[in-house]
Amino acid sequence: MIRLFDNEKCDDGRPSSKGDQLKFCRDGIWYKADYMGYEGLAEYTVSKLLRFSTLQKSEYVDYDVEQIEYNGNVYNGCKSPDFVDGRTLITLDSLYKRNFGETLHHVLYQMEDREERLRVLTGQVERITGIRDFGVYMSKLLTVDALFLNEDRHTHNIAVMTDGNTFEPAPIFDNGLTLLSDTMMDYPLSGDLMAMIAKVKPSVFWDSFSEQTDISEKLFGTNVTFSFTYQDVCDIVNAADIYSAEVRRRVIEIVMQMKRKYAYLFTKG
């Protein structure tokens, strides 16, 4: 457990569709307190399972669970290193607005053709930044989001980084609203799991996760695969024992259900 204070509270400037978590920064480590349910467990689980993928370690942020004491209250949550490391993080919405005077989110929603949305997003980022193959990066990100049911991916948490001269895609981050972690509002622990899995949708761009992966794979191919087993999932989730056994069982079941749905992305297990 770590005790954190008012002067360590931070606002990273990236809004969520479901309110704002308490966030802190100390000595190059970011801390996030759970707000809607078990976001910290979700962040941790996704990052640890990405070790069993074809992504490089530099392509995603690694999270660990942590208990946070603040203002006399104790919260479950997570922590991660400051991956920006002296560079400037620029969200796609900010990047587009700097160059064209309007938000990318607004531009994309005016387009009815969903393939065109992804073409415009990737094409404009490549033109502005000089990054090559941003579509491949987006394909990886959207596949991860579909597998783990990320309902909060938007143009404020897709980002690039710059040292002032060159740009590169930010590592995959902000996976707290995955795995039905919002138990307060939309996905209560008492709810029917299969019905809730069917209900969850991506927050922008497309109407379903299946459409999301179909379009990204059609345009840019399949660029990430996975190899975790049931035992891997159990070992990872059950190690996060600051969360209740009920919550951990639910997360394991969700991951395995999604593994079955996206079986073509798995090389073994």
C-alpha positions as CSV (number, residue, x, y, z in Angstrom):
1,M,0.0,0.0,0.0
2,I,1.2,3.5,-0.7
3,R,0.0,6.7,0.9
4,L,-0.5,9.6,-1.5
5,F,-1.2,13.3,-1.0
6,D,-2.9,16.3,-2.6
7,N,0.3,17.7,-4.0
8,E,0.8,14.5,-5.9
9,K,-2.6,14.5,-7.6
10,C,-2.3,14.8,-11.4
11,D,-4.6,15.5,-14.3
12,D,-3.3,13.9,-17.4
13,G,-5.8,15.9,-19.5
14,R,-7.3,12.8,-21.1
15,P,-11.0,12.6,-20.4
16,S,-12.9,9.3,-20.1
17,S,-16.4,8.6,-21.2
18,K,-17.2,7.5,-17.6
19,G,-15.8,10.2,-15.4
20,D,-12.4,10.8,-13.9
21,Q,-10.3,8.5,-11.7
22,L,-8.1,9.8,-9.0
23,K,-4.6,10.0,-10.5
24,F,-1.3,10.7,-8.8
25,C,2.3,10.9,-9.8
26,R,5.4,10.3,-7.6
27,D,9.0,9.7,-8.6
28,G,8.2,8.8,-12.2
29,I,5.4,6.4,-11.3
30,W,1.7,7.0,-12.1
31,Y,-1.0,5.7,-9.8
32,K,-4.7,5.4,-10.6
33,A,-7.4,4.6,-8.1
34,D,-10.4,2.5,-9.0
35,Y,-13.5,4.6,-9.8
36,M,-16.2,2.5,-11.4
37,G,-15.2,-1.0,-10.3
38,Y,-12.0,-2.9,-10.9
39,E,-10.2,-0.8,-13.4
40,G,-6.8,-1.5,-11.8
41,L,-7.2,-5.2,-12.2
42,A,-8.2,-4.7,-15.8
43,E,-5.2,-2.6,-16.6
44,Y,-2.9,-5.1,-14.9
45,T,-4.5,-8.2,-16.5
46,V,-4.4,-6.8,-20.0
47,S,-0.8,-5.7,-19.7
48,K,0.4,-9.0,-18.3
49,L,-1.4,-11.0,-21.0
50,L,0.2,-8.8,-23.7
51,R,3.4,-10.4,-22.7
52,F,2.0,-13.5,-24.4
53,S,1.6,-11.7,-27.7
54,T,3.7,-10.8,-30.7
55,L,3.9,-7.2,-29.4
56,Q,7.3,-6.0,-28.3
57,K,7.6,-4.8,-24.6
58,S,8.0,-1.2,-25.9
59,E,4.6,-1.4,-27.6
60,Y,2.5,-1.4,-24.4
61,V,2.6,0.0,-20.9
62,D,3.1,-2.4,-18.1
63,Y,0.8,-2.1,-15.1
64,D,0.8,-3.6,-11.6
65,V,-2.0,-3.5,-9.0
66,E,-1.6,-1.3,-6.0
67,Q,-3.6,-0.2,-3.0
68,I,-3.7,3.5,-2.6
69,E,-4.4,5.4,0.7
70,Y,-5.6,8.9,0.1
71,N,-7.4,11.3,2.4
72,G,-8.2,8.6,4.9
73,N,-9.6,6.2,2.3
74,V,-8.1,3.1,0.8
75,Y,-8.6,2.3,-2.9
76,N,-7.6,-0.6,-5.1
77,G,-6.0,0.6,-8.3
78,C,-2.8,0.3,-10.4
79,K,0.5,1.8,-11.0
80,S,2.8,2.2,-14.1
81,P,6.0,3.9,-15.1
82,D,5.9,7.3,-16.8
83,F,6.3,6.0,-20.4
84,V,6.6,9.5,-21.8
85,D,10.1,9.8,-20.3
86,G,10.8,13.5,-21.2
87,R,9.0,13.4,-24.5
88,T,5.7,15.2,-25.3
89,L,2.6,13.1,-25.5
90,I,0.1,14.4,-28.0
91,T,-3.4,12.8,-28.4
92,L,-4.7,12.4,-31.9
93,D,-7.5,14.9,-31.2
94,S,-4.9,17.5,-30.1
95,L,-2.6,16.7,-33.0
96,Y,-5.4,17.2,-35.6
97,K,-6.7,20.4,-33.9
98,R,-3.3,22.0,-33.9
99,N,-3.0,21.4,-37.6
100,F,-6.6,21.9,-38.9
101,G,-8.4,23.8,-36.2
102,E,-11.1,21.2,-35.4
103,T,-11.2,18.0,-33.5
104,L,-10.5,14.6,-35.2
105,H,-13.4,13.2,-33.2
106,H,-15.8,15.6,-34.9
107,V,-14.4,15.0,-38.4
108,L,-14.6,11.2,-38.1
109,Y,-18.2,11.2,-36.9
110,Q,-19.3,13.2,-40.0
111,M,-18.2,10.2,-42.1
112,E,-20.8,7.5,-42.6
113,D,-18.3,5.1,-44.3
114,R,-16.6,3.4,-41.5
115,E,-13.6,2.2,-43.5
116,E,-13.1,5.8,-44.6
117,R,-12.9,6.8,-40.9
118,L,-9.9,4.6,-40.3
119,R,-8.3,5.6,-43.6
120,V,-8.6,9.3,-42.8
121,L,-7.3,8.8,-39.2
122,T,-4.2,6.9,-40.3
123,G,-3.5,8.9,-43.3
124,Q,-3.7,12.3,-41.5
125,V,-1.5,11.1,-38.7
126,E,1.1,9.8,-41.2
127,R,1.1,13.1,-43.1
128,I,1.4,15.3,-40.0
129,T,4.0,13.2,-38.1
130,G,5.9,11.4,-40.8
131,I,5.2,8.1,-38.9
132,R,5.2,5.2,-41.4
133,D,2.6,2.4,-41.1
134,F,0.4,4.0,-38.5
135,G,-2.3,1.8,-39.9
136,V,-0.4,-1.3,-38.6
137,Y,-0.2,0.4,-35.2
138,M,-4.0,1.0,-35.2
139,S,-4.6,-2.5,-36.3
140,K,-2.7,-3.8,-33.3
141,L,-4.4,-1.4,-30.9
142,L,-7.9,-2.2,-32.2
143,T,-7.3,-5.9,-32.0
144,V,-6.2,-5.7,-28.4
145,D,-9.3,-3.5,-27.7
146,A,-11.6,-6.1,-29.3
147,L,-10.1,-9.0,-27.5
148,F,-10.4,-7.4,-24.1
149,L,-13.6,-5.4,-24.6
150,N,-12.2,-1.9,-24.3
151,E,-15.3,0.4,-24.3
152,D,-13.3,3.6,-23.8
153,R,-10.9,3.9,-26.7
154,H,-11.2,7.3,-28.3
155,T,-9.1,10.1,-29.9
156,H,-8.0,11.3,-26.4
157,N,-6.2,8.1,-25.5
158,I,-4.7,7.2,-28.8
159,A,-1.5,9.2,-29.0
160,V,1.9,9.9,-30.5
161,M,5.0,11.1,-28.7
162,T,7.7,13.5,-29.9
163,D,11.1,14.6,-28.8
164,G,10.7,17.8,-30.8
165,N,12.1,16.4,-34.0
166,T,10.6,13.0,-34.7
167,F,7.3,11.3,-33.8
168,E,6.5,7.8,-32.8
169,P,3.3,6.0,-31.7
170,A,2.7,5.9,-28.0
171,P,2.7,2.5,-26.4
172,I,-0.8,1.0,-25.8
173,F,-2.1,2.5,-22.6
174,D,-5.4,3.2,-20.8
175,N,-7.1,-0.2,-20.7
176,G,-8.9,0.4,-17.4
177,L,-12.4,0.1,-18.9
178,T,-11.9,-3.3,-20.3
179,L,-13.1,-6.7,-19.1
180,L,-16.4,-5.3,-17.9
181,S,-14.6,-3.4,-15.1
182,D,-17.5,-0.9,-14.7
183,T,-19.5,-2.8,-12.0
184,M,-21.0,0.4,-10.6
185,M,-23.2,1.3,-13.6
186,D,-23.3,-1.0,-16.7
187,Y,-21.9,-4.4,-15.7
188,P,-22.8,-5.3,-12.1
189,L,-21.3,-8.4,-10.6
190,S,-24.8,-9.9,-10.3
191,G,-25.4,-9.4,-14.1
192,D,-25.6,-12.2,-16.7
193,L,-22.0,-12.4,-18.0
194,M,-22.8,-13.5,-21.6
195,A,-25.5,-10.9,-22.0
196,M,-23.2,-8.1,-20.8
197,I,-20.4,-9.3,-23.1
198,A,-22.8,-9.0,-26.0
199,K,-23.9,-5.6,-24.8
200,V,-20.5,-3.8,-24.6
201,K,-19.5,-1.7,-27.6
202,P,-16.5,0.4,-28.6
203,S,-17.0,4.1,-27.7
204,V,-16.2,5.6,-31.1
205,F,-15.6,4.7,-34.8
206,W,-17.7,1.5,-35.1
207,D,-20.9,-0.2,-33.8
208,S,-19.3,-3.4,-32.7
209,F,-15.9,-4.9,-31.9
210,S,-16.4,-7.4,-34.7
211,E,-16.8,-4.6,-37.2
212,Q,-13.8,-2.9,-35.7
213,T,-11.5,-5.9,-36.3
214,D,-13.0,-6.7,-39.7
215,I,-12.3,-3.2,-41.0
216,S,-8.8,-2.9,-39.5
217,E,-7.8,-6.3,-40.7
218,K,-9.2,-5.7,-44.2
219,L,-7.2,-2.4,-44.5
220,F,-4.0,-3.4,-42.7
221,G,-4.0,-7.1,-42.0
222,T,-3.7,-9.1,-38.8
223,N,-0.7,-7.7,-37.0
224,V,-0.8,-9.2,-33.5
225,T,-1.4,-12.7,-32.2
226,F,-1.5,-14.3,-28.7
227,S,-0.5,-17.5,-27.0
228,F,-1.7,-17.4,-23.4
229,T,-3.4,-20.4,-21.9
230,Y,-6.1,-20.8,-19.2
231,Q,-3.4,-21.5,-16.6
232,D,-1.5,-18.3,-17.6
233,V,-4.7,-16.3,-17.1
234,C,-5.4,-17.9,-13.7
235,D,-1.8,-17.3,-12.5
236,I,-1.9,-13.6,-13.5
237,V,-5.4,-12.8,-12.3
238,N,-5.2,-14.7,-9.0
239,A,-1.9,-13.0,-8.1
240,A,-3.8,-9.8,-7.8
241,D,-5.3,-10.9,-4.5
242,I,-6.2,-7.3,-3.3
243,Y,-9.3,-8.0,-5.4
244,S,-12.0,-10.4,-4.2
245,A,-12.2,-14.0,-5.4
246,E,-15.5,-13.2,-7.0
247,V,-14.1,-10.4,-9.1
248,R,-11.0,-12.5,-10.1
249,R,-13.2,-15.5,-11.2
250,R,-15.3,-13.2,-13.3
251,V,-12.2,-11.7,-15.0
252,I,-10.8,-15.1,-15.8
253,E,-14.1,-16.2,-17.3
254,I,-14.4,-13.1,-19.5
255,V,-10.9,-13.5,-20.8
256,M,-11.5,-17.1,-21.7
257,Q,-14.8,-16.3,-23.4
258,M,-13.1,-13.7,-25.5
259,K,-10.3,-16.1,-26.3
260,R,-12.9,-18.5,-27.7
261,K,-14.5,-15.8,-29.7
262,Y,-11.2,-14.7,-31.3
263,A,-9.6,-18.1,-31.5
264,Y,-8.0,-17.3,-34.9
265,L,-5.7,-14.8,-33.1
266,F,-4.2,-17.6,-30.9
267,T,-1.2,-19.7,-31.9
268,K,-1.6,-22.3,-29.1
269,G,-3.4,-23.2,-25.9
